[in-house]
Amino acid sequence: MDLKQCLAILSGRGVCEHGSHEHNQPHTSTASSKTTEPLGQVIDLLSSVPPSSGTSNDKVDKDNADQAAAALSTEARAQSSVAKLREGLAGLDVQGLIRAFRQAQEERAQAYQRFDEGLNKVLASRAFAEYDGLCAEATAGFAALSNLVNAVEHCLGAAPHERKVLAGLLRRVQTEEKEKLSLTAALHLETFRLATAVAGTTPMGGVSDGEGGAGAGEMTERDGREEMLLREGIKALDVRIGEVKGRINDILEELRYEVEEE
């Protein structure tokens, strides 16, 4: 079973609609706190924008309830997808499972490249409204690849292979990949904010009120500070992403040595 066949199993997954998730919102209610964390990687980028002051408490409560229901539904689909993938991977030997994992990692690298290129196109064209769709598409791709790796990990650790060390290495990769995706999402957001700040527009296309008037100098100074802070934040995120990439490469090297000892 090759990677395309595995991903075809996931083709029926619903795509997470960004802008409807509360950043750092728990995925389960208190009554279901024993549920495992979501298996798929999810990008939650523009949702950190707070609701307007005119939003009623009833609407906020309804939105929060909808978010919790959507999270549970997404988790259920992820669990179902991984279960189907396990069945498809069951006939592979250890080497075949490792090949599937490595191919998934290559697909991840390409997915990051497409994600970055998509952001650059949005910023170049100033079609900011298209970014939400880009996030949704990237989320679906990263989640599918993450589910595949989770299935490979399970097959390696379970009978008949019971390769706990290999399974543990894949789990470590998953942890680092989750951190990498979170940092990449944050980097995109800071880059997005910087581009709009420099251009003097909001993401919705409105022009900032920074020209003329007694407060023009004060606003220019404030905008300059904001731009400086955004650039510093981008540099810091770049460094952290580089550190995560280094840790992932170290784990992949451990994996190579472990496989060579077969």
CYANA upper distance limits for C-alpha pairs under 8 A (distance plus 0.5 A):
  1 MET  CA      5 GLN  CA      6.64
  1 MET  CA      6 CYS  CA      7.40
  1 MET  CA     88 GLY  CA      7.01
  1 MET  CA     89 LEU  CA      7.01
  1 MET  CA     92 LEU  CA      8.33
  2 ASP  CA      6 CYS  CA      6.90
  2 ASP  CA    100 ALA  CA      7.41
  3 LEU  CA      7 LEU  CA      6.60
  3 LEU  CA    100 ALA  CA      6.78
  3 LEU  CA    103 GLN  CA      7.58
  3 LEU  CA    104 ALA  CA      7.64
  4 LYS  CA      8 ALA  CA      6.52
  5 GLN  CA      9 ILE  CA      7.22
  6 CYS  CA     10 LEU  CA      7.71
  6 CYS  CA     85 LEU  CA      6.73
  6 CYS  CA     88 GLY  CA      7.83
  6 CYS  CA    148 LEU  CA      7.53
  7 LEU  CA     11 SER  CA      7.07
  7 LEU  CA    144 ALA  CA      6.96
  7 LEU  CA    145 LEU  CA      8.01
  7 LEU  CA    148 LEU  CA      8.06
  9 ILE  CA     81 SER  CA      7.47
  9 ILE  CA     84 LYS  CA      7.80
  9 ILE  CA     85 LEU  CA      7.69
 10 LEU  CA     81 SER  CA      6.59
 10 LEU  CA    144 ALA  CA      6.75
 13 ARG  CA     77 ARG  CA      7.29
 13 ARG  CA    140 ALA  CA      8.31
 14 GLY  CA     74 THR  CA      8.18
 14 GLY  CA    140 ALA  CA      8.43
 15 VAL  CA    136 ALA  CA      6.72
 15 VAL  CA    137 GLU  CA      7.84
 15 VAL  CA    139 THR  CA      7.83
 15 VAL  CA    140 ALA  CA      6.17
 16 CYS  CA     42 VAL  CA      8.47
 16 CYS  CA     74 THR  CA      8.23
 16 CYS  CA    136 ALA  CA      6.48
 16 CYS  CA    139 THR  CA      7.49
 16 CYS  CA    140 ALA  CA      7.73
 17 GLU  CA    136 ALA  CA      6.60
 18 HIS  CA     44 ASP  CA      6.97
 18 HIS  CA     45 LEU  CA      7.92
 18 HIS  CA     46 LEU  CA      7.55
 18 HIS  CA     47 SER  CA      7.18
 18 HIS  CA    132 ASP  CA      6.88
 18 HIS  CA    135 CYS  CA      7.59
 18 HIS  CA    136 ALA  CA      6.89
 19 GLY  CA     44 ASP  CA      8.24
 19 GLY  CA     45 LEU  CA      8.35
 19 GLY  CA     46 LEU  CA      6.37
 19 GLY  CA     47 SER  CA      5.00
 19 GLY  CA    132 ASP  CA      8.26
 20 SER  CA     47 SER  CA      7.06
 20 SER  CA     63 ASP  CA      7.97
 20 SER  CA     67 GLN  CA      6.92
 21 HIS  CA     25 GLN  CA      7.94
 21 HIS  CA     44 ASP  CA      7.38
 21 HIS  CA     47 SER  CA      6.31
 21 HIS  CA     67 GLN  CA      6.24
 22 GLU  CA     47 SER  CA      6.46
 22 GLU  CA     48 SER  CA      7.31
 22 GLU  CA     64 ASN  CA      8.13
 22 GLU  CA     67 GLN  CA      7.88
 23 HIS  CA     44 ASP  CA      7.17
 23 HIS  CA     47 SER  CA      6.61
 23 HIS  CA     48 SER  CA      6.05
 26 PRO  CA     68 ALA  CA      8.48
 27 HIS  CA     37 GLU  CA      8.18
 27 HIS  CA     38 PRO  CA      8.22
 27 HIS  CA     68 ALA  CA      6.77
 27 HIS  CA     71 ALA  CA      6.01
 27 HIS  CA     72 LEU  CA      7.15
 28 THR  CA     32 SER  CA      6.37
 28 THR  CA     33 SER  CA      6.69
 28 THR  CA     35 THR  CA      7.76
 28 THR  CA     68 ALA  CA      7.09
 28 THR  CA     71 ALA  CA      7.90
 28 THR  CA     72 LEU  CA      7.14
 29 SER  CA     33 SER  CA      6.80
 29 SER  CA     68 ALA  CA      7.96
 38 PRO  CA     75 GLU  CA      6.01
 38 PRO  CA     78 ALA  CA      7.95
 39 LEU  CA     75 GLU  CA      7.67
 39 LEU  CA     78 ALA  CA      6.79
 39 LEU  CA     79 GLN  CA      7.80
 39 LEU  CA    143 ALA  CA      8.27
 39 LEU  CA    146 SER  CA      7.45
 39 LEU  CA    147 ASN  CA      6.67
 39 LEU  CA    150 ASN  CA      7.75
 40 GLY  CA     75 GLU  CA      8.36
 40 GLY  CA     78 ALA  CA      6.88
 40 GLY  CA    142 PHE  CA      7.79
 40 GLY  CA    143 ALA  CA      4.68
 40 GLY  CA    144 ALA  CA      7.35
 40 GLY  CA    145 LEU  CA      8.47
 40 GLY  CA    146 SER  CA      5.83
 40 GLY  CA    147 ASN  CA      6.09
 41 GLN  CA    139 THR  CA      7.42
 41 GLN  CA    142 PHE  CA      6.19
 41 GLN  CA    143 ALA  CA      5.07
 41 GLN  CA    146 SER  CA      6.63
 41 GLN  CA    178 LYS  CA      6.85
 41 GLN  CA    181 LEU  CA      8.15
 42 VAL  CA    139 THR  CA      5.85
 42 VAL  CA    140 ALA  CA      8.43
 42 VAL  CA    142 PHE  CA      7.74
 42 VAL  CA    143 ALA  CA      6.86
 43 ILE  CA    135 CYS  CA      7.28
 43 ILE  CA    136 ALA  CA      8.42
 43 ILE  CA    138 ALA  CA      8.20
 43 ILE  CA    139 THR  CA      6.04
 43 ILE  CA    181 LEU  CA      7.68
 43 ILE  CA    182 SER  CA      7.45
 43 ILE  CA    185 ALA  CA      6.97
 44 ASP  CA     48 SER  CA      8.49
 44 ASP  CA    185 ALA  CA      7.75
 45 LEU  CA    135 CYS  CA      8.12
 45 LEU  CA    185 ALA  CA      6.20
 45 LEU  CA    186 ALA  CA      7.41
 45 LEU  CA    188 HIS  CA      8.48
 45 LEU  CA    189 LEU  CA      7.06
 46 LEU  CA    132 ASP  CA      8.24
 46 LEU  CA    189 LEU  CA      7.71
 51 PRO  CA     55 THR  CA      6.94
 55 THR  CA     59 LYS  CA      7.19
 55 THR  CA     60 VAL  CA      7.49
 56 SER  CA     60 VAL  CA      6.88
 57 ASN  CA     61 ASP  CA      6.59
 58 ASP  CA     62 LYS  CA      6.65
 59 LYS  CA     63 ASP  CA      6.55
 60 VAL  CA     64 ASN  CA      6.62
 61 ASP  CA     65 ALA  CA      6.70
 62 LYS  CA     66 ASP  CA      6.64
 63 ASP  CA     67 GLN  CA      6.60
 64 ASN  CA     68 ALA  CA      6.76
 65 ALA  CA     69 ALA  CA      6.75
 66 ASP  CA     70 ALA  CA      6.59
 67 GLN  CA     71 ALA  CA      6.62
 68 ALA  CA     72 LEU  CA      6.80
 69 ALA  CA     73 SER  CA      6.66
 70 ALA  CA     74 THR  CA      6.56
 71 ALA  CA     75 GLU  CA      6.67
 72 LEU  CA     76 ALA  CA      6.68
 73 SER  CA     77 ARG  CA      6.83
 74 THR  CA     78 ALA  CA      6.69
 75 GLU  CA     79 GLN  CA      6.68
 76 ALA  CA     80 SER  CA      6.73
 77 ARG  CA     81 SER  CA      6.56
 78 ALA  CA     82 VAL  CA      6.67
 78 ALA  CA    147 ASN  CA      7.34
 79 GLN  CA     83 ALA  CA      6.73
 80 SER  CA     84 LYS  CA      6.89
 81 SER  CA     85 LEU  CA      6.69
 81 SER  CA    147 ASN  CA      7.63
 82 VAL  CA     86 ARG  CA      6.64
 82 VAL  CA    147 ASN  CA      6.11
 82 VAL  CA    148 LEU  CA      7.21
 82 VAL  CA    150 ASN  CA      7.51
 82 VAL  CA    151 ALA  CA      5.96
 83 ALA  CA     87 GLU  CA      7.11
 83 ALA  CA    151 ALA  CA      7.84
 84 LYS  CA     88 GLY  CA      7.00
 85 LEU  CA     89 LEU  CA      6.62
 85 LEU  CA    148 LEU  CA      7.18
 85 LEU  CA    151 ALA  CA      6.48
 86 ARG  CA     90 ALA  CA      6.39
 86 ARG  CA    151 ALA  CA      5.72
 86 ARG  CA    152 VAL  CA      7.65
 86 ARG  CA    154 HIS  CA      7.95
 86 ARG  CA    155 CYS  CA      7.10
 89 LEU  CA     97 LEU  CA      7.87
 89 LEU  CA    151 ALA  CA      8.26
 89 LEU  CA    152 VAL  CA      7.66
 89 LEU  CA    155 CYS  CA      7.77
 90 ALA  CA    155 CYS  CA      7.16
 92 LEU  CA     96 GLY  CA      5.81
 92 LEU  CA     97 LEU  CA      6.55
 93 ASP  CA     97 LEU  CA      6.78
 93 ASP  CA    161 HIS  CA      8.32
 94 VAL  CA     98 ILE  CA      6.73
 94 VAL  CA    156 LEU  CA      7.28
 94 VAL  CA    161 HIS  CA      7.53
 95 GLN  CA     99 ARG  CA      6.69
 95 GLN  CA    259 VAL  CA      8.40
 96 GLY  CA    100 ALA  CA      6.82
 97 LEU  CA    101 PHE  CA      6.81
 97 LEU  CA    152 VAL  CA      6.54
 97 LEU  CA    155 CYS  CA      8.39
 97 LEU  CA    156 LEU  CA      7.84
 98 ILE  CA    102 ARG  CA      6.66
 98 ILE  CA    152 VAL  CA      8.35
 99 ARG  CA    103 GLN  CA      6.61
100 ALA  CA    104 ALA  CA      6.70
100 ALA  CA    152 VAL  CA      8.05
101 PHE  CA    105 GLN  CA      6.81
101 PHE  CA    148 LEU  CA      8.34
101 PHE  CA    149 VAL  CA      6.42
101 PHE  CA    152 VAL  CA      7.27
102 ARG  CA    106 GLU  CA      6.85
103 GLN  CA    107 GLU  CA      6.74
104 ALA  CA    108 ARG  CA      6.67
104 ALA  CA    145 LEU  CA      6.53
104 ALA  CA    148 LEU  CA      8.03
104 ALA  CA    149 VAL  CA      7.61
105 GLN  CA    109 ALA  CA      6.90
106 GLU  CA    110 GLN  CA      6.96
107 GLU  CA    111 ALA  CA      6.58
107 GLU  CA    145 LEU  CA      8.21
108 ARG  CA    112 TYR  CA      6.75
108 ARG  CA    142 PHE  CA      7.44
108 ARG  CA    145 LEU  CA      7.58
109 ALA  CA    113 GLN  CA      6.86
110 GLN  CA    114 ARG  CA      6.73
111 ALA  CA    115 PHE  CA      6.58
111 ALA  CA    138 ALA  CA      7.65
111 ALA  CA    141 GLY  CA      7.68
111 ALA  CA    142 PHE  CA      7.83
112 TYR  CA    116 ASP  CA      6.65
113 GLN  CA    117 GLU  CA      6.58
114 ARG  CA    118 GLY  CA      6.42
115 PHE  CA    119 LEU  CA      6.88
115 PHE  CA    134 LEU  CA      7.81
115 PHE  CA    135 CYS  CA      8.42
115 PHE  CA    138 ALA  CA      6.93
116 ASP  CA    120 ASN  CA      6.85
117 GLU  CA    121 LYS  CA      6.76
118 GLY  CA    122 VAL  CA      6.75
118 GLY  CA    131 TYR  CA      8.49
118 GLY  CA    134 LEU  CA      7.27
119 LEU  CA    123 LEU  CA      6.73
119 LEU  CA    131 TYR  CA      7.54
119 LEU  CA    134 LEU  CA      8.35
119 LEU  CA    188 HIS  CA      7.88
120 ASN  CA    124 ALA  CA      6.50
121 LYS  CA    125 SER  CA      6.50
122 VAL  CA    126 ARG  CA      6.10
122 VAL  CA    127 ALA  CA      5.87
122 VAL  CA    128 PHE  CA      6.39
122 VAL  CA    130 GLU  CA      7.28
122 VAL  CA    131 TYR  CA      7.03
123 LEU  CA    127 ALA  CA      7.48
123 LEU  CA    128 PHE  CA      7.44
123 LEU  CA    192 PHE  CA      7.89
123 LEU  CA    195 ALA  CA      7.58
127 ALA  CA    131 TYR  CA      8.25
128 PHE  CA    203 PRO  CA      6.23
128 PHE  CA    204 MET  CA      7.34
128 PHE  CA    205 GLY  CA      8.22
129 ALA  CA    203 PRO  CA      8.07
129 ALA  CA    204 MET  CA      7.59
130 GLU  CA    134 LEU  CA      7.02
131 TYR  CA    135 CYS  CA      6.77
132 ASP  CA    136 ALA  CA      6.85
133 GLY  CA    137 GLU  CA      6.71
134 LEU  CA    138 ALA  CA      6.65
135 CYS  CA    139 THR  CA      6.49
136 ALA  CA    140 ALA  CA      6.88
137 GLU  CA    141 GLY  CA      6.98
138 ALA  CA    142 PHE  CA      6.63
139 THR  CA    143 ALA  CA      6.41
140 ALA  CA    144 ALA  CA      6.67
141 GLY  CA    145 LEU  CA      6.87
142 PHE  CA    146 SER  CA      6.54
143 ALA  CA    147 ASN  CA      6.59
144 ALA  CA    148 LEU  CA      6.79
145 LEU  CA    149 VAL  CA      6.84
146 SER  CA    150 ASN  CA      6.69
146 SER  CA    174 GLN  CA      7.85
147 ASN  CA    151 ALA  CA      6.73
148 LEU  CA    152 VAL  CA      6.78
149 VAL  CA    153 GLU  CA      6.56
149 VAL  CA    170 LEU  CA      7.91
149 VAL  CA    174 GLN  CA      8.29
150 ASN  CA    154 HIS  CA      6.76
150 ASN  CA    170 LEU  CA      8.48
150 ASN  CA    171 ARG  CA      8.18
150 ASN  CA    174 GLN  CA      8.48
151 ALA  CA    155 CYS  CA      6.79
152 VAL  CA    156 LEU  CA      6.71
153 GLU  CA    157 GLY  CA      6.78
153 GLU  CA    166 LEU  CA      8.23
153 GLU  CA    167 ALA  CA      5.28
153 GLU  CA    168 GLY  CA      8.22
153 GLU  CA    170 LEU  CA      6.51
153 GLU  CA    171 ARG  CA      7.47
154 HIS  CA    158 ALA  CA      6.52
154 HIS  CA    167 ALA  CA      7.44
155 CYS  CA    159 ALA  CA      7.96
155 CYS  CA    161 HIS  CA      7.87
155 CYS  CA    162 GLU  CA      8.50
156 LEU  CA    161 HIS  CA      6.20
156 LEU  CA    162 GLU  CA      6.40
156 LEU  CA    163 ARG  CA      5.82
156 LEU  CA    164 LYS  CA      7.51
156 LEU  CA    166 LEU  CA      7.31
156 LEU  CA    167 ALA  CA      6.05
157 GLY  CA    161 HIS  CA      7.03
157 GLY  CA    162 GLU  CA      4.88
157 GLY  CA    163 ARG  CA      5.39
157 GLY  CA    164 LYS  CA      5.30
157 GLY  CA    165 VAL  CA      8.46
157 GLY  CA    166 LEU  CA      7.95
157 GLY  CA    167 ALA  CA      5.75
158 ALA  CA    162 GLU  CA      5.19
158 ALA  CA    163 ARG  CA      7.87
158 ALA  CA    164 LYS  CA      8.50
163 ARG  CA    167 ALA  CA      6.74
164 LYS  CA    168 GLY  CA      6.46
165 VAL  CA    169 LEU  CA      6.83
166 LEU  CA    170 LEU  CA      6.95
166 LEU  CA    255 LEU  CA      7.26
166 LEU  CA    258 GLU  CA      7.85
167 ALA  CA    171 ARG  CA      6.79
168 GLY  CA    172 ARG  CA      6.78
169 LEU  CA    173 VAL  CA      6.82
169 LEU  CA    251 ILE  CA      7.05
169 LEU  CA    252 LEU  CA      8.45
169 LEU  CA    254 GLU  CA      8.33
169 LEU  CA    255 LEU  CA      7.11
170 LEU  CA    174 GLN  CA      6.73
171 ARG  CA    175 THR  CA      6.83
172 ARG  CA    176 GLU  CA      6.84
172 ARG  CA    251 ILE  CA      7.99
173 VAL  CA    177 GLU  CA      6.47
173 VAL  CA    248 ILE  CA      6.48
173 VAL  CA    251 ILE  CA      7.30
173 VAL  CA    252 LEU  CA      8.41
174 GLN  CA    178 LYS  CA      6.61
175 THR  CA    179 GLU  CA      7.02
176 GLU  CA    180 LYS  CA      6.59
176 GLU  CA    244 VAL  CA      6.86
176 GLU  CA    247 ARG  CA      7.99
176 GLU  CA    248 ILE  CA      6.98
177 GLU  CA    181 LEU  CA      6.58
177 GLU  CA    244 VAL  CA      8.47
177 GLU  CA    248 ILE  CA      8.21
178 LYS  CA    182 SER  CA      6.76
179 GLU  CA    183 LEU  CA      6.67
179 GLU  CA    244 VAL  CA      7.98
180 LYS  CA    184 THR  CA      6.54
180 LYS  CA    241 ILE  CA      6.49
180 LYS  CA    244 VAL  CA      6.70
180 LYS  CA    245 LYS  CA      8.05
181 LEU  CA    185 ALA  CA      6.60
182 SER  CA    186 ALA  CA      6.82
183 LEU  CA    187 LEU  CA      6.56
183 LEU  CA    237 LEU  CA      7.06
183 LEU  CA    240 ARG  CA      8.11
183 LEU  CA    241 ILE  CA      6.95
184 THR  CA    188 HIS  CA      6.63
184 THR  CA    237 LEU  CA      8.39
184 THR  CA    241 ILE  CA      7.75
185 ALA  CA    189 LEU  CA      6.79
186 ALA  CA    190 GLU  CA      6.77
186 ALA  CA    237 LEU  CA      8.18
187 LEU  CA    191 THR  CA      6.58
187 LEU  CA    234 ILE  CA      6.49
187 LEU  CA    237 LEU  CA      6.57
187 LEU  CA    238 ASP  CA      7.97
188 HIS  CA    192 PHE  CA      6.43
189 LEU  CA    193 ARG  CA      6.62
190 GLU  CA    194 LEU  CA      6.56
190 GLU  CA    230 LEU  CA      6.66
190 GLU  CA    233 GLY  CA      7.67
190 GLU  CA    234 ILE  CA      6.81
191 THR  CA    195 ALA  CA      6.63
191 THR  CA    230 LEU  CA      8.19
191 THR  CA    234 ILE  CA      7.42
192 PHE  CA    196 THR  CA      6.88
193 ARG  CA    197 ALA  CA      6.47
193 ARG  CA    230 LEU  CA      8.10
194 LEU  CA    198 VAL  CA      6.51
194 LEU  CA    227 GLU  CA      6.73
194 LEU  CA    230 LEU  CA      6.55
194 LEU  CA    231 ARG  CA      7.83
195 ALA  CA    199 ALA  CA      6.66
196 THR  CA    200 GLY  CA      6.46
196 THR  CA    201 THR  CA      5.71
196 THR  CA    202 THR  CA      6.26
196 THR  CA    203 PRO  CA      6.86
197 ALA  CA    201 THR  CA      6.84
197 ALA  CA    202 THR  CA      7.90
197 ALA  CA    223 ASP  CA      7.81
197 ALA  CA    226 GLU  CA      8.45
197 ALA  CA    227 GLU  CA      7.30
198 VAL  CA    227 GLU  CA      7.63
200 GLY  CA    207 VAL  CA      6.63
200 GLY  CA    208 SER  CA      5.90
200 GLY  CA    210 GLY  CA      8.38
201 THR  CA    205 GLY  CA      6.42
201 THR  CA    206 GLY  CA      5.93
201 THR  CA    207 VAL  CA      4.97
201 THR  CA    208 SER  CA      5.76
202 THR  CA    206 GLY  CA      5.77
202 THR  CA    207 VAL  CA      6.98
202 THR  CA    208 SER  CA      7.29
210 GLY  CA    216 ALA  CA      6.24
210 GLY  CA    219 MET  CA      6.59
210 GLY  CA    220 THR  CA      7.38
211 GLU  CA    216 ALA  CA      6.29
212 GLY  CA    216 ALA  CA      5.86
215 GLY  CA    219 MET  CA      6.61
216 ALA  CA    220 THR  CA      6.61
217 GLY  CA    221 GLU  CA      6.73
218 GLU  CA    222 ARG  CA      6.73
219 MET  CA    223 ASP  CA      6.53
220 THR  CA    224 GLY  CA      6.62
221 GLU  CA    225 ARG  CA      6.87
222 ARG  CA    226 GLU  CA      6.72
223 ASP  CA    227 GLU  CA      6.65
224 GLY  CA    228 MET  CA      6.73
225 ARG  CA    229 LEU  CA      6.69
226 GLU  CA    230 LEU  CA      6.64
227 GLU  CA    231 ARG  CA      6.69
228 MET  CA    232 GLU  CA      6.74
229 LEU  CA    233 GLY  CA      6.58
230 LEU  CA    234 ILE  CA      6.68
231 ARG  CA    235 LYS  CA      6.80
232 GLU  CA    236 ALA  CA      6.75
233 GLY  CA    237 LEU  CA      6.68
234 ILE  CA    238 ASP  CA      6.63
235 LYS  CA    239 VAL  CA      6.87
236 ALA  CA    240 ARG  CA      6.87
237 LEU  CA    241 ILE  CA      6.58
238 ASP  CA    242 GLY  CA      6.70
239 VAL  CA    243 GLU  CA      6.84
240 ARG  CA    244 VAL  CA      6.83
241 ILE  CA    245 LYS  CA      6.70
242 GLY  CA    246 GLY  CA      6.73
243 GLU  CA    247 ARG  CA      6.89
244 VAL  CA    248 ILE  CA      6.73
245 LYS  CA    249 ASN  CA      6.67
246 GLY  CA    250 ASP  CA      6.76
247 ARG  CA    251 ILE  CA      6.83
248 ILE  CA    252 LEU  CA      6.71
249 ASN  CA    253 GLU  CA      6.64
250 ASP  CA    254 GLU  CA      6.85
251 ILE  CA    255 LEU  CA      6.67
252 LEU  CA    256 ARG  CA      6.69
253 GLU  CA    257 TYR  CA      6.92
254 GLU  CA    258 GLU  CA      6.68
255 LEU  CA    259 VAL  CA      6.64
256 ARG  CA    260 GLU  CA      6.63
257 TYR  CA    261 GLU  CA      6.99
258 GLU  CA    262 GLU  CA      7.75
